[in-house]
């Protein structure tokens, strides 16, 4: 899910969900990105781990980060309920 220049996505490289910020390279017009936060799963829920202060530099990151955390924790709750039913 992408909103403006912030994207919530699954990273094959890091094997976890992450938030990335997209930007245009100088001169080339090529779009690049860097990670601003990771989502780590533990025994009770997902937690968001920010990279330095990158997350706080962009107000759109708050919107997408909140969405991503709510989405992942909803999936976590469903998976826990399914375990209890078995």
PDB file with one MODEL, atoms N, CA, C and O in Angstrom:
MODEL        1
ATOM      1  N   UNK A   1       0.856  -1.163   0.000  1.00  0.00           N
ATOM      2  CA  UNK A   1       0.000   0.000   0.000  1.00  0.00           C
ATOM      3  C   UNK A   1       0.904   1.227   0.000  1.00  0.00           C
ATOM      4  O   UNK A   1       1.836   1.337   0.796  1.00  0.00           O
ATOM      5  N   UNK A   2       0.606   2.133  -0.901  1.00  0.00           N
ATOM      6  CA  UNK A   2       1.418   3.349  -1.006  1.00  0.00           C
ATOM      7  C   UNK A   2       0.534   4.574  -0.898  1.00  0.00           C
ATOM      8  O   UNK A   2      -0.532   4.646  -1.509  1.00  0.00           O
ATOM      9  N   UNK A   3       0.992   5.539  -0.109  1.00  0.00           N
ATOM     10  CA  UNK A   3       0.339   6.838   0.010  1.00  0.00           C
ATOM     11  C   UNK A   3       1.404   7.890  -0.215  1.00  0.00           C
ATOM     12  O   UNK A   3       2.351   8.020   0.560  1.00  0.00           O
ATOM     13  N   UNK A   4       1.229   8.639  -1.293  1.00  0.00           N
ATOM     14  CA  UNK A   4       2.205   9.638  -1.725  1.00  0.00           C
ATOM     15  C   UNK A   4       3.586   8.994  -1.865  1.00  0.00           C
ATOM     16  O   UNK A   4       3.780   8.165  -2.754  1.00  0.00           O
ATOM     17  N   UNK A   5       4.544   9.350  -1.015  1.00  0.00           N
ATOM     18  CA  UNK A   5       5.894   8.803  -1.181  1.00  0.00           C
ATOM     19  C   UNK A   5       6.255   7.771  -0.102  1.00  0.00           C
ATOM     20  O   UNK A   5       7.424   7.407   0.026  1.00  0.00           O
ATOM     21  N   UNK A   6       5.270   7.293   0.676  1.00  0.00           N
ATOM     22  CA  UNK A   6       5.508   6.287   1.714  1.00  0.00           C
ATOM     23  C   UNK A   6       4.803   4.994   1.322  1.00  0.00           C
ATOM     24  O   UNK A   6       3.629   5.012   0.952  1.00  0.00           O
ATOM     25  N   UNK A   7       5.520   3.867   1.401  1.00  0.00           N
ATOM     26  CA  UNK A   7       4.947   2.576   1.026  1.00  0.00           C
ATOM     27  C   UNK A   7       5.104   1.566   2.160  1.00  0.00           C
ATOM     28  O   UNK A   7       6.174   1.448   2.757  1.00  0.00           O
ATOM     29  N   UNK A   8       4.017   0.838   2.447  1.00  0.00           N
ATOM     30  CA  UNK A   8       4.009  -0.293   3.365  1.00  0.00           C
ATOM     31  C   UNK A   8       4.071  -1.537   2.499  1.00  0.00           C
ATOM     32  O   UNK A   8       3.230  -1.721   1.618  1.00  0.00           O
ATOM     33  N   UNK A   9       5.065  -2.403   2.738  1.00  0.00           N
ATOM     34  CA  UNK A   9       5.238  -3.552   1.858  1.00  0.00           C
ATOM     35  C   UNK A   9       5.962  -4.694   2.567  1.00  0.00           C
ATOM     36  O   UNK A   9       6.549  -4.515   3.634  1.00  0.00           O
ATOM     37  N   UNK A  10       5.904  -5.872   1.943  1.00  0.00           N
ATOM     38  CA  UNK A  10       6.673  -7.031   2.387  1.00  0.00           C
ATOM     39  C   UNK A  10       8.036  -6.968   1.710  1.00  0.00           C
ATOM     40  O   UNK A  10       8.128  -6.735   0.505  1.00  0.00           O
ATOM     41  N   UNK A  11       9.080  -7.174   2.480  1.00  0.00           N
ATOM     42  CA  UNK A  11      10.429  -7.173   1.934  1.00  0.00           C
ATOM     43  C   UNK A  11      10.963  -8.601   1.873  1.00  0.00           C
ATOM     44  O   UNK A  11      11.129  -9.249   2.906  1.00  0.00           O
ATOM     45  N   UNK A  12      11.228  -9.085   0.674  1.00  0.00           N
ATOM     46  CA  UNK A  12      11.830 -10.414   0.516  1.00  0.00           C
ATOM     47  C   UNK A  12      13.255 -10.410   1.065  1.00  0.00           C
ATOM     48  O   UNK A  12      13.704 -11.397   1.647  1.00  0.00           O
ATOM     49  N   UNK A  13      13.949  -9.319   0.881  1.00  0.00           N
ATOM     50  CA  UNK A  13      15.338  -9.204   1.330  1.00  0.00           C
ATOM     51  C   UNK A  13      15.432  -9.273   2.857  1.00  0.00           C
ATOM     52  O   UNK A  13      16.272  -9.995   3.394  1.00  0.00           O
ATOM     53  N   UNK A  14      14.581  -8.531   3.552  1.00  0.00           N
ATOM     54  CA  UNK A  14      14.611  -8.493   5.019  1.00  0.00           C
ATOM     55  C   UNK A  14      13.683  -9.517   5.660  1.00  0.00           C
ATOM     56  O   UNK A  14      13.728  -9.729   6.872  1.00  0.00           O
ATOM     57  N   UNK A  15      12.846 -10.149   4.850  1.00  0.00           N
ATOM     58  CA  UNK A  15      11.902 -11.167   5.314  1.00  0.00           C
ATOM     59  C   UNK A  15      10.967 -10.644   6.404  1.00  0.00           C
ATOM     60  O   UNK A  15      10.710 -11.320   7.401  1.00  0.00           O
ATOM     61  N   UNK A  16      10.466  -9.426   6.192  1.00  0.00           N
ATOM     62  CA  UNK A  16       9.511  -8.811   7.122  1.00  0.00           C
ATOM     63  C   UNK A  16       8.841  -7.627   6.438  1.00  0.00           C
ATOM     64  O   UNK A  16       9.269  -7.183   5.372  1.00  0.00           O
ATOM     65  N   UNK A  17       7.790  -7.126   7.063  1.00  0.00           N
ATOM     66  CA  UNK A  17       7.124  -5.935   6.546  1.00  0.00           C
ATOM     67  C   UNK A  17       7.955  -4.709   6.892  1.00  0.00           C
ATOM     68  O   UNK A  17       8.663  -4.676   7.898  1.00  0.00           O
ATOM     69  N   UNK A  18       7.850  -3.698   6.027  1.00  0.00           N
ATOM     70  CA  UNK A  18       8.621  -2.483   6.229  1.00  0.00           C
ATOM     71  C   UNK A  18       7.888  -1.270   5.657  1.00  0.00           C
ATOM     72  O   UNK A  18       6.972  -1.399   4.845  1.00  0.00           O
ATOM     73  N   UNK A  19       8.316  -0.095   6.102  1.00  0.00           N
ATOM     74  CA  UNK A  19       7.885   1.168   5.511  1.00  0.00           C
ATOM     75  C   UNK A  19       9.085   1.730   4.763  1.00  0.00           C
ATOM     76  O   UNK A  19      10.195   1.771   5.294  1.00  0.00           O
ATOM     77  N   UNK A  20       8.856   2.159   3.536  1.00  0.00           N
ATOM     78  CA  UNK A  20       9.930   2.789   2.773  1.00  0.00           C
ATOM     79  C   UNK A  20       9.476   4.158   2.287  1.00  0.00           C
ATOM     80  O   UNK A  20       8.287   4.408   2.092  1.00  0.00           O
ATOM     81  N   UNK A  21      10.444   5.027   2.098  1.00  0.00           N
ATOM     82  CA  UNK A  21      10.184   6.360   1.554  1.00  0.00           C
ATOM     83  C   UNK A  21      10.808   6.436   0.167  1.00  0.00           C
ATOM     84  O   UNK A  21      11.991   6.146  -0.013  1.00  0.00           O
ATOM     85  N   UNK A  22       9.994   6.829  -0.808  1.00  0.00           N
ATOM     86  CA  UNK A  22      10.446   6.955  -2.191  1.00  0.00           C
ATOM     87  C   UNK A  22      10.876   8.386  -2.471  1.00  0.00           C
ATOM     88  O   UNK A  22      10.297   9.332  -1.935  1.00  0.00           O
ATOM     89  N   UNK A  23      11.897   8.543  -3.315  1.00  0.00           N
ATOM     90  CA  UNK A  23      12.381   9.863  -3.711  1.00  0.00           C
ATOM     91  C   UNK A  23      12.951   9.788  -5.122  1.00  0.00           C
ATOM     92  O   UNK A  23      13.303   8.710  -5.602  1.00  0.00           O
ATOM     93  N   UNK A  24      13.037  10.929  -5.777  1.00  0.00           N
ATOM     94  CA  UNK A  24      13.600  11.018  -7.128  1.00  0.00           C
ATOM     95  C   UNK A  24      15.101  11.289  -7.040  1.00  0.00           C
ATOM     96  O   UNK A  24      15.542  12.173  -6.307  1.00  0.00           O
ATOM     97  N   UNK A  25      15.877  10.514  -7.798  1.00  0.00           N
ATOM     98  CA  UNK A  25      17.322  10.747  -7.855  1.00  0.00           C
ATOM     99  C   UNK A  25      17.604  12.065  -8.543  1.00  0.00           C
ATOM    100  O   UNK A  25      16.852  12.497  -9.417  1.00  0.00           O
ATOM    101  N   UNK A  26      18.680  12.693  -8.147  1.00  0.00           N
ATOM    102  CA  UNK A  26      19.085  13.953  -8.777  1.00  0.00           C
ATOM    103  C   UNK A  26      19.449  13.712 -10.234  1.00  0.00           C
ATOM    104  O   UNK A  26      20.304  12.884 -10.549  1.00  0.00           O
ATOM    105  N   UNK A  27      18.793  14.440 -11.104  1.00  0.00           N
ATOM    106  CA  UNK A  27      19.141  14.391 -12.520  1.00  0.00           C
ATOM    107  C   UNK A  27      18.578  13.228 -13.305  1.00  0.00           C
ATOM    108  O   UNK A  27      18.065  13.435 -14.404  1.00  0.00           O
ATOM    109  N   UNK A  28      18.651  12.014 -12.791  1.00  0.00           N
ATOM    110  CA  UNK A  28      18.250  10.844 -13.577  1.00  0.00           C
ATOM    111  C   UNK A  28      16.732  10.665 -13.623  1.00  0.00           C
ATOM    112  O   UNK A  28      16.209  10.044 -14.548  1.00  0.00           O
ATOM    113  N   UNK A  29      16.031  11.199 -12.639  1.00  0.00           N
ATOM    114  CA  UNK A  29      14.582  11.017 -12.590  1.00  0.00           C
ATOM    115  C   UNK A  29      14.170   9.634 -12.128  1.00  0.00           C
ATOM    116  O   UNK A  29      12.980   9.330 -12.048  1.00  0.00           O
ATOM    117  N   UNK A  30      15.154   8.791 -11.823  1.00  0.00           N
ATOM    118  CA  UNK A  30      14.864   7.437 -11.355  1.00  0.00           C
ATOM    119  C   UNK A  30      14.366   7.498  -9.919  1.00  0.00           C
ATOM    120  O   UNK A  30      14.869   8.270  -9.103  1.00  0.00           O
ATOM    121  N   UNK A  31      13.362   6.665  -9.626  1.00  0.00           N
ATOM    122  CA  UNK A  31      12.799   6.613  -8.281  1.00  0.00           C
ATOM    123  C   UNK A  31      13.550   5.572  -7.447  1.00  0.00           C
ATOM    124  O   UNK A  31      13.719   4.429  -7.870  1.00  0.00           O
ATOM    125  N   UNK A  32      13.992   5.980  -6.271  1.00  0.00           N
ATOM    126  CA  UNK A  32      14.688   5.103  -5.332  1.00  0.00           C
ATOM    127  C   UNK A  32      13.982   5.164  -3.986  1.00  0.00           C
ATOM    128  O   UNK A  32      13.129   6.023  -3.762  1.00  0.00           O
ATOM    129  N   UNK A  33      14.342   4.248  -3.090  1.00  0.00           N
ATOM    130  CA  UNK A  33      13.710   4.269  -1.766  1.00  0.00           C
ATOM    131  C   UNK A  33      14.707   3.870  -0.693  1.00  0.00           C
ATOM    132  O   UNK A  33      15.762   3.300  -0.974  1.00  0.00           O
ATOM    133  N   UNK A  34      14.344   4.184   0.550  1.00  0.00           N
ATOM    134  CA  UNK A  34      15.094   3.721   1.712  1.00  0.00           C
ATOM    135  C   UNK A  34      14.110   3.373   2.817  1.00  0.00           C
ATOM    136  O   UNK A  34      13.009   3.920   2.881  1.00  0.00           O
ATOM    137  N   UNK A  35      14.520   2.458   3.686  1.00  0.00           N
ATOM    138  CA  UNK A  35      13.659   1.963   4.755  1.00  0.00           C
ATOM    139  C   UNK A  35      13.593   2.995   5.877  1.00  0.00           C
ATOM    140  O   UNK A  35      14.614   3.545   6.289  1.00  0.00           O
ATOM    141  N   UNK A  36      12.372   3.253   6.369  1.00  0.00           N
ATOM    142  CA  UNK A  36      12.218   4.147   7.515  1.00  0.00           C
ATOM    143  C   UNK A  36      11.722   3.401   8.764  1.00  0.00           C
ATOM    144  O   UNK A  36      11.845   3.911   9.878  1.00  0.00           O
ATOM    145  N   UNK A  37      11.158   2.189   8.580  1.00  0.00           N
ATOM    146  CA  UNK A  37      10.702   1.404   9.737  1.00  0.00           C
ATOM    147  C   UNK A  37      10.506  -0.053   9.338  1.00  0.00           C
ATOM    148  O   UNK A  37      10.210  -0.363   8.184  1.00  0.00           O
ATOM    149  N   UNK A  38      10.678  -0.943  10.319  1.00  0.00           N
ATOM    150  CA  UNK A  38      10.403  -2.369  10.176  1.00  0.00           C
ATOM    151  C   UNK A  38       9.260  -2.752  11.104  1.00  0.00           C
ATOM    152  O   UNK A  38       9.017  -2.086  12.111  1.00  0.00           O
ATOM    153  N   UNK A  39       8.562  -3.827  10.760  1.00  0.00           N
ATOM    154  CA  UNK A  39       7.514  -4.378  11.620  1.00  0.00           C
ATOM    155  C   UNK A  39       7.960  -5.762  12.068  1.00  0.00           C
ATOM    156  O   UNK A  39       8.107  -6.672  11.252  1.00  0.00           O
ATOM    157  N   UNK A  40       8.174  -5.911  13.368  1.00  0.00           N
ATOM    158  CA  UNK A  40       8.653  -7.162  13.948  1.00  0.00           C
ATOM    159  C   UNK A  40       7.513  -7.882  14.648  1.00  0.00           C
ATOM    160  O   UNK A  40       6.734  -7.267  15.377  1.00  0.00           O
ATOM    161  N   UNK A  41       7.417  -9.183  14.424  1.00  0.00           N
ATOM    162  CA  UNK A  41       6.379 -10.007  15.050  1.00  0.00           C
ATOM    163  C   UNK A  41       6.964 -10.674  16.287  1.00  0.00           C
ATOM    164  O   UNK A  41       8.044 -11.262  16.231  1.00  0.00           O
ATOM    165  N   UNK A  42       6.241 -10.580  17.416  1.00  0.00           N
ATOM    166  CA  UNK A  42       6.649 -11.314  18.606  1.00  0.00           C
ATOM    167  C   UNK A  42       5.500 -12.218  19.048  1.00  0.00           C
ATOM    168  O   UNK A  42       4.587 -12.468  18.262  1.00  0.00           O
ATOM    169  N   UNK A  43       5.522 -12.710  20.275  1.00  0.00           N
ATOM    170  CA  UNK A  43       4.497 -13.653  20.736  1.00  0.00           C
ATOM    171  C   UNK A  43       3.139 -13.015  20.955  1.00  0.00           C
ATOM    172  O   UNK A  43       2.131 -13.721  20.989  1.00  0.00           O
ATOM    173  N   UNK A  44       3.083 -11.692  21.105  1.00  0.00           N
ATOM    174  CA  UNK A  44       1.825 -11.027  21.455  1.00  0.00           C
ATOM    175  C   UNK A  44       1.256 -10.122  20.370  1.00  0.00           C
ATOM    176  O   UNK A  44       0.050  -9.874  20.351  1.00  0.00           O
ATOM    177  N   UNK A  45       2.091  -9.628  19.473  1.00  0.00           N
ATOM    178  CA  UNK A  45       1.617  -8.684  18.447  1.00  0.00           C
ATOM    179  C   UNK A  45       2.771  -8.322  17.515  1.00  0.00           C
ATOM    180  O   UNK A  45       3.868  -8.872  17.613  1.00  0.00           O
ATOM    181  N   UNK A  46       2.497  -7.389  16.613  1.00  0.00           N
ATOM    182  CA  UNK A  46       3.544  -6.783  15.787  1.00  0.00           C
ATOM    183  C   UNK A  46       3.973  -5.476  16.442  1.00  0.00           C
ATOM    184  O   UNK A  46       3.156  -4.776  17.040  1.00  0.00           O
ATOM    185  N   UNK A  47       5.242  -5.154  16.329  1.00  0.00           N
ATOM    186  CA  UNK A  47       5.779  -3.894  16.819  1.00  0.00           C
ATOM    187  C   UNK A  47       6.494  -3.193  15.677  1.00  0.00           C
ATOM    188  O   UNK A  47       7.102  -3.833  14.819  1.00  0.00           O
ATOM    189  N   UNK A  48       6.415  -1.869  15.678  1.00  0.00           N
ATOM    190  CA  UNK A  48       7.106  -1.097  14.660  1.00  0.00           C
ATOM    191  C   UNK A  48       8.426  -0.587  15.238  1.00  0.00           C
ATOM    192  O   UNK A  48       8.464  -0.015  16.327  1.00  0.00           O
ATOM    193  N   UNK A  49       9.504  -0.808  14.487  1.00  0.00           N
ATOM    194  CA  UNK A  49      10.841  -0.369  14.896  1.00  0.00           C
ATOM    195  C   UNK A  49      11.321   0.656  13.874  1.00  0.00           C
ATOM    196  O   UNK A  49      11.546   0.318  12.712  1.00  0.00           O
ATOM    197  N   UNK A  50      11.476   1.896  14.301  1.00  0.00           N
ATOM    198  CA  UNK A  50      11.884   2.955  13.381  1.00  0.00           C
ATOM    199  C   UNK A  50      13.399   2.955  13.205  1.00  0.00           C
ATOM    200  O   UNK A  50      14.145   2.488  14.066  1.00  0.00           O
ATOM    201  N   UNK A  51      13.829   3.488  12.075  1.00  0.00           N
ATOM    202  CA  UNK A  51      15.247   3.608  11.765  1.00  0.00           C
ATOM    203  C   UNK A  51      15.646   5.057  12.049  1.00  0.00           C
ATOM    204  O   UNK A  51      15.315   5.958  11.278  1.00  0.00           O
ATOM    205  N   UNK A  52      16.347   5.274  13.139  1.00  0.00           N
ATOM    206  CA  UNK A  52      16.731   6.636  13.521  1.00  0.00           C
ATOM    207  C   UNK A  52      15.512   7.531  13.624  1.00  0.00           C
ATOM    208  O   UNK A  52      14.488   7.133  14.181  1.00  0.00           O
ATOM    209  N   UNK A  53      15.619   8.743  13.087  1.00  0.00           N
ATOM    210  CA  UNK A  53      14.481   9.663  13.116  1.00  0.00           C
ATOM    211  C   UNK A  53      13.807   9.792  11.751  1.00  0.00           C
ATOM    212  O   UNK A  53      13.013  10.707  11.529  1.00  0.00           O
ATOM    213  N   UNK A  54      14.124   8.877  10.843  1.00  0.00           N
ATOM    214  CA  UNK A  54      13.553   8.931   9.493  1.00  0.00           C
ATOM    215  C   UNK A  54      12.029   8.931   9.503  1.00  0.00           C
ATOM    216  O   UNK A  54      11.392   9.645   8.728  1.00  0.00           O
ATOM    217  N   UNK A  55      11.455   8.130  10.382  1.00  0.00           N
ATOM    218  CA  UNK A  55       9.997   8.007  10.456  1.00  0.00           C
ATOM    219  C   UNK A  55       9.352   9.342  10.810  1.00  0.00           C
ATOM    220  O   UNK A  55       8.268   9.658  10.319  1.00  0.00           O
ATOM    221  N   UNK A  56      10.002  10.112  11.644  1.00  0.00           N
ATOM    222  CA  UNK A  56       9.427  11.356  12.153  1.00  0.00           C
ATOM    223  C   UNK A  56       9.597  12.523  11.195  1.00  0.00           C
ATOM    224  O   UNK A  56       9.036  13.594  11.424  1.00  0.00           O
ATOM    225  N   UNK A  57      10.361  12.335  10.128  1.00  0.00           N
ATOM    226  CA  UNK A  57      10.605  13.401   9.152  1.00  0.00           C
ATOM    227  C   UNK A  57       9.447  13.605   8.179  1.00  0.00           C
ATOM    228  O   UNK A  57       9.418  14.616   7.477  1.00  0.00           O
ATOM    229  N   UNK A  58       8.505  12.690   8.116  1.00  0.00           N
ATOM    230  CA  UNK A  58       7.437  12.759   7.117  1.00  0.00           C
ATOM    231  C   UNK A  58       6.090  12.451   7.767  1.00  0.00           C
ATOM    232  O   UNK A  58       5.886  11.359   8.298  1.00  0.00           O
ATOM    233  N   UNK A  59       5.175  13.415   7.721  1.00  0.00           N
ATOM    234  CA  UNK A  59       3.866  13.207   8.368  1.00  0.00           C
ATOM    235  C   UNK A  59       3.067  12.095   7.696  1.00  0.00           C
ATOM    236  O   UNK A  59       2.227  11.473   8.347  1.00  0.00           O
ATOM    237  N   UNK A  60       3.304  11.826   6.417  1.00  0.00           N
ATOM    238  CA  UNK A  60       2.610  10.731   5.738  1.00  0.00           C
ATOM    239  C   UNK A  60       3.026   9.375   6.307  1.00  0.00           C
ATOM    240  O   UNK A  60       2.261   8.413   6.246  1.00  0.00           O
ATOM    241  N   UNK A  61       4.231   9.301   6.857  1.00  0.00           N
ATOM    242  CA  UNK A  61       4.691   8.054   7.465  1.00  0.00           C
ATOM    243  C   UNK A  61       3.815   7.676   8.655  1.00  0.00           C
ATOM    244  O   UNK A  61       3.593   6.492   8.910  1.00  0.00           O
ATOM    245  N   UNK A  62       3.318   8.669   9.380  1.00  0.00           N
ATOM    246  CA  UNK A  62       2.417   8.387  10.507  1.00  0.00           C
ATOM    247  C   UNK A  62       1.155   7.694  10.017  1.00  0.00           C
ATOM    248  O   UNK A  62       0.690   6.728  10.622  1.00  0.00           O
ATOM    249  N   UNK A  63       0.607   8.191   8.921  1.00  0.00           N
ATOM    250  CA  UNK A  63      -0.629   7.633   8.363  1.00  0.00           C
ATOM    251  C   UNK A  63      -0.422   6.198   7.916  1.00  0.00           C
ATOM    252  O   UNK A  63      -1.176   5.304   8.299  1.00  0.00           O
ATOM    253  N   UNK A  64       0.599   5.983   7.109  1.00  0.00           N
ATOM    254  CA  UNK A  64       0.853   4.652   6.555  1.00  0.00           C
ATOM    255  C   UNK A  64       1.345   3.693   7.650  1.00  0.00           C
ATOM    256  O   UNK A  64       0.969   2.521   7.663  1.00  0.00           O
ATOM    257  N   UNK A  65       2.175   4.185   8.556  1.00  0.00           N
ATOM    258  CA  UNK A  65       2.663   3.351   9.653  1.00  0.00           C
ATOM    259  C   UNK A  65       1.539   2.872  10.555  1.00  0.00           C
ATOM    260  O   UNK A  65       1.521   1.713  10.970  1.00  0.00           O
ATOM    261  N   UNK A  66       0.599   3.761  10.861  1.00  0.00           N
ATOM    262  CA  UNK A  66      -0.550   3.394  11.694  1.00  0.00           C
ATOM    263  C   UNK A  66      -1.404   2.354  10.977  1.00  0.00           C
ATOM    264  O   UNK A  66      -1.836   1.376  11.587  1.00  0.00           O
ATOM    265  N   UNK A  67      -1.647   2.561   9.696  1.00  0.00           N
ATOM    266  CA  UNK A  67      -2.406   1.599   8.896  1.00  0.00           C
ATOM    267  C   UNK A  67      -1.707   0.235   8.903  1.00  0.00           C
ATOM    268  O   UNK A  67      -2.346  -0.790   9.141  1.00  0.00           O
ATOM    269  N   UNK A  68      -0.401   0.225   8.643  1.00  0.00           N
ATOM    270  CA  UNK A  68       0.346  -1.024   8.582  1.00  0.00           C
ATOM    271  C   UNK A  68       0.310  -1.782   9.895  1.00  0.00           C
ATOM    272  O   UNK A  68       0.121  -2.999   9.906  1.00  0.00           O
ATOM    273  N   UNK A  69       0.490  -1.075  11.000  1.00  0.00           N
ATOM    274  CA  UNK A  69       0.482  -1.719  12.311  1.00  0.00           C
ATOM    275  C   UNK A  69      -0.896  -2.283  12.642  1.00  0.00           C
ATOM    276  O   UNK A  69      -1.000  -3.397  13.153  1.00  0.00           O
ATOM    277  N   UNK A  70      -1.953  -1.525  12.356  1.00  0.00           N
ATOM    278  CA  UNK A  70      -3.324  -2.016  12.597  1.00  0.00           C
ATOM    279  C   UNK A  70      -3.632  -3.230  11.721  1.00  0.00           C
ATOM    280  O   UNK A  70      -4.245  -4.191  12.187  1.00  0.00           O
ATOM    281  N   UNK A  71      -3.216  -3.191  10.471  1.00  0.00           N
ATOM    282  CA  UNK A  71      -3.424  -4.294   9.534  1.00  0.00           C
ATOM    283  C   UNK A  71      -2.741  -5.562  10.031  1.00  0.00           C
ATOM    284  O   UNK A  71      -3.363  -6.623  10.091  1.00  0.00           O
ATOM    285  N   UNK A  72      -1.457  -5.453  10.387  1.00  0.00           N
ATOM    286  CA  UNK A  72      -0.705  -6.621  10.836  1.00  0.00           C
ATOM    287  C   UNK A  72      -1.249  -7.182  12.146  1.00  0.00           C
ATOM    288  O   UNK A  72      -1.312  -8.400  12.310  1.00  0.00           O
ATOM    289  N   UNK A  73      -1.641  -6.325  13.073  1.00  0.00           N
ATOM    290  CA  UNK A  73      -2.171  -6.811  14.344  1.00  0.00           C
ATOM    291  C   UNK A  73      -3.549  -7.438  14.174  1.00  0.00           C
ATOM    292  O   UNK A  73      -3.910  -8.333  14.939  1.00  0.00           O
ATOM    293  N   UNK A  74      -4.325  -6.993  13.196  1.00  0.00           N
ATOM    294  CA  UNK A  74      -5.607  -7.643  12.905  1.00  0.00           C
ATOM    295  C   UNK A  74      -5.356  -9.058  12.369  1.00  0.00           C
ATOM    296  O   UNK A  74      -6.038 -10.002  12.768  1.00  0.00           O
ATOM    297  N   UNK A  75      -4.393  -9.203  11.481  1.00  0.00           N
ATOM    298  CA  UNK A  75      -4.034 -10.532  10.969  1.00  0.00           C
ATOM    299  C   UNK A  75      -3.526 -11.415  12.108  1.00  0.00           C
ATOM    300  O   UNK A  75      -3.887 -12.588  12.197  1.00  0.00           O
ATOM    301  N   UNK A  76      -2.692 -10.849  12.974  1.00  0.00           N
ATOM    302  CA  UNK A  76      -2.163 -11.582  14.117  1.00  0.00           C
ATOM    303  C   UNK A  76      -3.309 -12.122  14.984  1.00  0.00           C
ATOM    304  O   UNK A  76      -3.299 -13.288  15.378  1.00  0.00           O
ATOM    305  N   UNK A  77      -4.296 -11.264  15.277  1.00  0.00           N
ATOM    306  CA  UNK A  77      -5.443 -11.675  16.102  1.00  0.00           C
ATOM    307  C   UNK A  77      -6.234 -12.801  15.450  1.00  0.00           C
ATOM    308  O   UNK A  77      -6.647 -13.740  16.129  1.00  0.00           O
ATOM    309  N   UNK A  78      -6.449 -12.716  14.145  1.00  0.00           N
ATOM    310  CA  UNK A  78      -7.181 -13.766  13.428  1.00  0.00           C
ATOM    311  C   UNK A  78      -6.415 -15.085  13.502  1.00  0.00           C
ATOM    312  O   UNK A  78      -7.008 -16.134  13.756  1.00  0.00           O
ATOM    313  N   UNK A  79      -5.110 -15.038  13.284  1.00  0.00           N
ATOM    314  CA  UNK A  79      -4.290 -16.249  13.344  1.00  0.00           C
ATOM    315  C   UNK A  79      -4.309 -16.861  14.744  1.00  0.00           C
ATOM    316  O   UNK A  79      -4.341 -18.085  14.876  1.00  0.00           O
ATOM    317  N   UNK A  80      -4.289 -16.037  15.783  1.00  0.00           N
ATOM    318  CA  UNK A  80      -4.356 -16.544  17.165  1.00  0.00           C
ATOM    319  C   UNK A  80      -5.707 -17.193  17.441  1.00  0.00           C
ATOM    320  O   UNK A  80      -5.769 -18.233  18.096  1.00  0.00           O
ATOM    321  N   UNK A  81      -6.781 -16.598  16.952  1.00  0.00           N
ATOM    322  CA  UNK A  81      -8.119 -17.166  17.141  1.00  0.00           C
ATOM    323  C   UNK A  81      -8.217 -18.518  16.425  1.00  0.00           C
ATOM    324  O   UNK A  81      -8.799 -19.463  16.956  1.00  0.00           O
ATOM    325  N   UNK A  82      -7.657 -18.604  15.245  1.00  0.00           N
ATOM    326  CA  UNK A  82      -7.674 -19.862  14.498  1.00  0.00           C
ATOM    327  C   UNK A  82      -6.884 -20.944  15.220  1.00  0.00           C
ATOM    328  O   UNK A  82      -7.285 -22.107  15.175  1.00  0.00           O
ATOM    329  N   UNK A  83      -5.797 -20.619  15.873  1.00  0.00           N
ATOM    330  CA  UNK A  83      -5.024 -21.587  16.650  1.00  0.00           C
ATOM    331  C   UNK A  83      -5.857 -22.120  17.825  1.00  0.00           C
ATOM    332  O   UNK A  83      -5.830 -23.310  18.136  1.00  0.00           O
ATOM    333  N   UNK A  84      -6.593 -21.211  18.464  1.00  0.00           N
ATOM    334  CA  UNK A  84      -7.415 -21.603  19.612  1.00  0.00           C
ATOM    335  C   UNK A  84      -8.574 -22.516  19.218  1.00  0.00           C
ATOM    336  O   UNK A  84      -9.029 -23.327  20.024  1.00  0.00           O
ATOM    337  N   UNK A  85      -9.048 -22.387  17.987  1.00  0.00           N
ATOM    338  CA  UNK A  85     -10.180 -23.192  17.513  1.00  0.00           C
ATOM    339  C   UNK A  85      -9.780 -24.621  17.184  1.00  0.00           C
ATOM    340  O   UNK A  85     -10.628 -25.512  17.166  1.00  0.00           O
ATOM    341  N   UNK A  86      -8.518 -24.846  16.927  1.00  0.00           N
ATOM    342  CA  UNK A  86      -8.034 -26.175  16.519  1.00  0.00           C
ATOM    343  C   UNK A  86      -7.862 -27.077  17.702  1.00  0.00           C
ATOM    344  O   UNK A  86      -7.463 -28.231  17.546  1.00  0.00           O
TER     345      UNK A  86
ENDMDL
END
